[in-house]
Amino acid sequence: MRRSQHVVTLVGNLRTPSRTHRVADAVARALADGRHAQVDLALLGAQVLEPGDPDVAEALDAVCEADILVVASPTYKGSYTGLLKAFVDLLGPAALAGVRAVPVMLAAAPEHRLAVDVHLTPLLLELGASVPRRGLFVLEADVERADELARAWAA
């Protein structure tokens, strides 16, 4: 019998809800046997910059306890958001050891397609996560097809 995987989404969008959330949730549903946990950085906002904040500590624990971590960000200035960067900077160098990570990025233009594998994947690898396949890139115009795209990617 296969053990249920604990899937957590980490969404680095500055707004909630967002198209980024929609795609991250679609990927989590495509990978999870059941429910998944969510870490929404928009809800933490500036708390990410406050040392010892209990809500941030709880979010960090949730991320580190995932079997599969879906990390999603809109493309900002050709990379992921500063809010996501500020949050992951709180993790230790091998904090994601043993975690399988799924990088996901959204963008308005196809020219940003490489950002997911050029910027987000190396960040996750640096934190000790394994990234078993290329990340998922979704154009904002295709968000309505998020479930279909996530299932195709997961297959």
N, C-alpha and C positions, 0 to 999 in steps of 0.2 A: 504494500500500500504506500502510495506516494505521500510524503509529508507536505502539508499545506505551507506555502511560502508566505512570509510576512512581507507585504509590499507597502512601501511608504512613498508618497510623492512629496518632493521638495520643490515648491514653486517660487521662483525668484522675481515674479512680476511685482510691480509697484502698486498695482490695483487689484482689488478683489470684488467680485469675481472677474475673470478675464478669459480671453481666448486661450491663454497659456494654461489656465486651470482646466479648461475643457479638454485640451489635448492631453495633458498629464493624466487626468482621470480616465480618459479613453485608453491610454497605454496601460495604466494600472489594471483596468478591468480586463484587458486582453491578456494580462500576465497572471492575475490573481485568481485563486480558486474561490475567493469570496470577497469580503470587504477589505478595504485598504485604509491605511492611516494617511493623514494629510498634514504637512507642515506648510503653512501659508505665511511667507515672510512679509507680505503686505500687512498682515494683522500685527506683526511684531514691530515693523517700522524701525524707529529710532532706538527701540529697546535693544536692538542688536548691538548698539554701540555702548550700552551700559554694562560695565563689568559686574558679573554675578547676578544678572537679572534671572529670576526663577523661571519665567516663561521661556526665555531663550535657552536656559539649561535643559528644560523639559524637551524643547524642540531638538536640541543637539542629541539628547539621549534617544529620541525617537528615530532620528536619522541613523545613528550608529547601531541601533538594534535591528535595522531592516535586514532581511535576506536579499531583497531586491529594492533598490532605491532608484526611483524615477526622478531625475533632476531636470526641471524644465525652466526655460527662461525665454523671454522675447529677445530678439537681437537688438542690442543697444550699441551704437557706434561700432558695429561690426563684431561685437562680442556679447557676453552675458552681462547682466545688470550689476551695478555696484552693490546693490543690496545683497545679491547672492554672494558676491565676493566677500563682503564684510562678514556674512554669516559663516561661510566655509573657512575663513581665516581664524575662526574660533576653534576649529577642529585641529587635533594633533596630527603629526606627520603620517601616522599609520592608522588614523581613527576609523577608516573605512575598510580595513583589512578584513577579508572574508565576505564583504558585501559585493554583490553584483550590481553594477550601476548601468542605468539606461539614460544617456544624455538626449535631451529633446530641446530643440529650439524652433521658434517661430520667427518669421520675417515677412516683410511686405514685398520683398523683391527676391527673385531667384539668385541674384548675384551674391547673396549671403549664405548660400547653401553649404559652403565649406566651414562656416563658423562652428557648427556643432562638433565636427571632428578635429578642427584645428585649435579651438579654444576650450570648449567644455570637456571633451574627452581627456586631454592632458591634465586638466585640473583634477578630475576624478581619479586618474591614475596616480597622480602625485600624492593624493590622500590615502592611497593603498587599495582602492576599489579595483575590482576587475571589471573591464568593459568588454564583454565577449563578442560584441559586434558593433558595426557602425551605428552612430546615433540616428535619431529620427528628426528630419527637417520637414517642417510643414509651412507652406505659404499661408498667410492670413486669409487669402481668398479661398483656401481649401478647408478651413476650420469646420465648416458644416459637415464635412466628410470625415471628421476626426475618428469616429469609431471604425469606419471602413479602413482608413489609413493605418490605424493602430493594429487592427487585426492582421492586415497584410504584412506589416512590419514584423509582428510577433511570429507569424507563420514562417 
